[in-house]
Amino acid sequence: MLSSASVASSSLYHIHFLACHFQVTNQSLPPSNAFFGLIPAKRRADVFPLRASFWDSIRSSFLKNNNNSAQITEPPSTLIEEEEPLPQEIVLLERTQPGGTFEQIIFSSSGDVDVYELQDLCDKVGWPRRPLRKVAASLRNSYLVATLHSISRSPGTEGNDRKQLIGMARATSDHAFNATIWDVLVDPSYQGQGLGKALVEQLIRALLRRDIGNITLFADSKVVDFYRNLGFEADPEGIKGMFWYPRY
């Protein structure tokens, strides 16, 4: 499942390639926080040819001309360029509340997040506050931002729908092989209904549609089993999450 290669003789530089394919089951998925390599369950049949062509491209990308100046060339692409999948909106749940209020729970991968709404949601789940400018930057620089919104409509109030952010998760990525899921949260008043599972499931599916096959996340001890049930493995084949902190 894991193949690794060392670039240069120094032990300071190691590149590890995880070549695997995550299969989403029909089970709904849960929310996230310890290093979990989402090392999906099944290998792709084209793993080894792809790895070999990658190294071939590295070796062939540096050519010298007669003047001994370095020239960088891109290897001919063997992959068909595909358009980026469009953002999706999926109705996960529809229900009529006591009193006649109609509610829809909608998943979206459009990245439409108001940072003030997100801060309120973080307050509800007990997360410490972070500078809003950094929160906005993290959303802007994410590869994919997924949300859950509650859309409510009271009887006789057509056109006056109430939209509320009740869940969010995001993923960063190299846009080719790897993605890491961050900041999975669901409004406490909506927890216990399978919405956190659905949120992560749809996020994984959105990543797979973009041909991202290696998905990782960090999970605290309370949700380890939750992610195991989704196909994530803790420390797969001895791989450890490493952390560096400034020592002031």
ZAMARGU-4260 file (C-alpha; in steps of 0.2 Angstrom, whole numbers, plus 5000, padded with zeros to 4 digits):
<rodrens>
0) 5000/5000/5000 | 5014/5012/5003 | 5030/5014/4992 | 5043/5027/4997 | 5058/5034/4989
5) 5072/5045/4996 | 5077/5060/4986 | 5095/5064/4989 | 5106/5054/5001 | 5103/5065/5016
10) 5090/5059/5029 | 5082/5076/5029 | 5073/5073/5013 | 5060/5060/5011 | 5045/5059/4999
15) 5032/5046/5003 | 5019/5041/4990 | 5003/5033/4996 | 4995/5025/4981 | 4978/5019/4986
20) 4960/5021/4982 | 4946/5025/4994 | 4930/5016/4992 | 4915/5025/4999 | 4902/5013/5006
25) 4883/5016/5008 | 4886/5019/5026 | 4884/5037/5031 | 4900/5045/5038 | 4905/5054/5055
30) 4914/5071/5059 | 4933/5073/5062 | 4949/5078/5073 | 4975/5060/5080 | 4983/5058/5063
35) 4973/5047/5053 | 4979/5043/5036 | 4964/5040/5026 | 4972/5026/5018 | 4958/5019/5008
40) 4955/5001/5007 | 4959/4997/4989 | 4974/4999/4978 | 4972/5006/4961 | 4977/4995/4946
45) 4988/5009/4939 | 4998/5013/4954 | 5015/5006/4949 | 5015/5013/4931 | 5010/5030/4937
50) 5024/5030/4950 | 5037/5025/4937 | 5031/5039/4925 | 5032/5052/4939 | 5051/5048/4942
55) 5054/5047/4924 | 5047/5065/4922 | 5058/5071/4936 | 5073/5064/4928 | 5069/5071/4911
60) 5063/5088/4916 | 5081/5095/4918 | 5090/5096/4902 | 5106/5106/4898 | 5109/5115/4882
65) 5126/5118/4874 | 5128/5134/4885 | 5127/5123/4901 | 5111/5133/4906 | 5097/5123/4914
70) 5082/5121/4904 | 5065/5115/4911 | 5054/5105/4900 | 5037/5097/4904 | 5035/5079/4900
75) 5021/5075/4887 | 5005/5072/4897 | 4998/5055/4896 | 4982/5060/4905 | 4967/5068/4897
80) 4963/5085/4904 | 4946/5085/4913 | 4936/5099/4918 | 4934/5103/4936 | 4918/5096/4943
85) 4905/5109/4946 | 4900/5113/4964 | 4886/5102/4970 | 4870/5105/4980 | 4861/5090/4987
90) 4846/5089/4998 | 4850/5077/5012 | 4834/5079/5022 | 4816/5086/5021 | 4804/5087/5035
95) 4789/5097/5042 | 4791/5103/5059 | 4777/5104/5072 | 4768/5121/5068 | 4770/5118/5049
100) 4788/5125/5047 | 4795/5116/5032 | 4814/5112/5033 | 4827/5106/5021 | 4845/5101/5025
105) 4856/5105/5010 | 4874/5100/5007 | 4884/5111/4996 | 4902/5111/4989 | 4902/5129/4983
110) 4912/5135/4998 | 4898/5148/5002 | 4903/5152/5020 | 4900/5168/5030 | 4915/5170/5042
115) 4903/5177/5055 | 4891/5163/5054 | 4905/5151/5055 | 4912/5160/5071 | 4894/5158/5079
120) 4894/5139/5074 | 4911/5137/5082 | 4905/5146/5098 | 4891/5133/5098 | 4902/5118/5098
125) 4914/5126/5110 | 4929/5129/5099 | 4941/5143/5104 | 4939/5158/5093 | 4952/5162/5080
130) 4956/5178/5071 | 4943/5181/5058 | 4956/5186/5045 | 4965/5169/5047 | 4948/5160/5046
135) 4944/5169/5030 | 4961/5165/5023 | 4960/5146/5027 | 4943/5145/5018 | 4950/5155/5003
140) 4965/5144/5002 | 4956/5127/5004 | 4954/5116/4990 | 4936/5112/4994 | 4924/5119/5007
145) 4908/5109/5011 | 4893/5116/5021 | 4877/5110/5028 | 4863/5123/5028 | 4846/5123/5036
150) 4833/5131/5025 | 4816/5134/5034 | 4800/5141/5028 | 4785/5145/5039 | 4767/5143/5032
155) 4762/5159/5023 | 4780/5166/5021 | 4784/5162/5003 | 4800/5170/4998 | 4806/5173/5016
160) 4816/5157/5019 | 4828/5157/5033 | 4845/5150/5029 | 4856/5145/5043 | 4874/5137/5043
165) 4873/5121/5053 | 4889/5112/5047 | 4905/5114/5038 | 4921/5104/5033 | 4935/5109/5022
170) 4950/5100/5013 | 4967/5106/5008 | 4976/5097/4993 | 4990/5097/4981 | 4977/5096/4967
175) 4984/5079/4961 | 4986/5065/4974 | 4983/5070/4992 | 4970/5079/5002 | 4968/5082/5021
180) 4951/5085/5029 | 4950/5099/5042 | 4938/5108/5053 | 4923/5096/5053 | 4909/5103/5064
185) 4890/5102/5066 | 4878/5112/5076 | 4875/5103/5093 | 4856/5105/5090 | 4858/5095/5074
190) 4870/5082/5080 | 4864/5064/5082 | 4855/5064/5066 | 4868/5057/5054 | 4872/5074/5047
195) 4890/5074/5052 | 4892/5057/5043 | 4883/5063/5028 | 4894/5079/5027 | 4911/5069/5027
200) 4904/5056/5015 | 4899/5069/5003 | 4916/5078/5005 | 4925/5062/5002 | 4915/5059/4986
205) 4918/5076/4980 | 4937/5073/4982 | 4936/5057/4973 | 4927/5065/4958 | 4942/5076/4957
210) 4953/5060/4956 | 4961/5063/4974 | 4964/5046/4980 | 4974/5048/4996 | 4964/5057/5010
215) 4970/5060/5028 | 4964/5069/5043 | 4967/5072/5062 | 4955/5064/5074 | 4954/5065/5093
220) 4952/5050/5103 | 4933/5051/5104 | 4930/5050/5086 | 4943/5037/5081 | 4931/5023/5079
225) 4919/5034/5069 | 4933/5036/5056 | 4938/5018/5057 | 4920/5014/5052 | 4923/5025/5037
230) 4938/5016/5031 | 4951/5027/5039 | 4966/5018/5046 | 4977/5025/5061 | 4995/5024/5058
235) 4994/5014/5042 | 5009/5002/5040 | 5018/5012/5054 | 5016/5029/5046 | 5016/5042/5060
240) 5010/5060/5060 | 5024/5072/5064 | 5021/5089/5072 | 5033/5104/5073 | 5030/5118/5085
245) 5040/5134/5088 | 5048/5133/5105 | 5047/5151/5112
</rodrens>
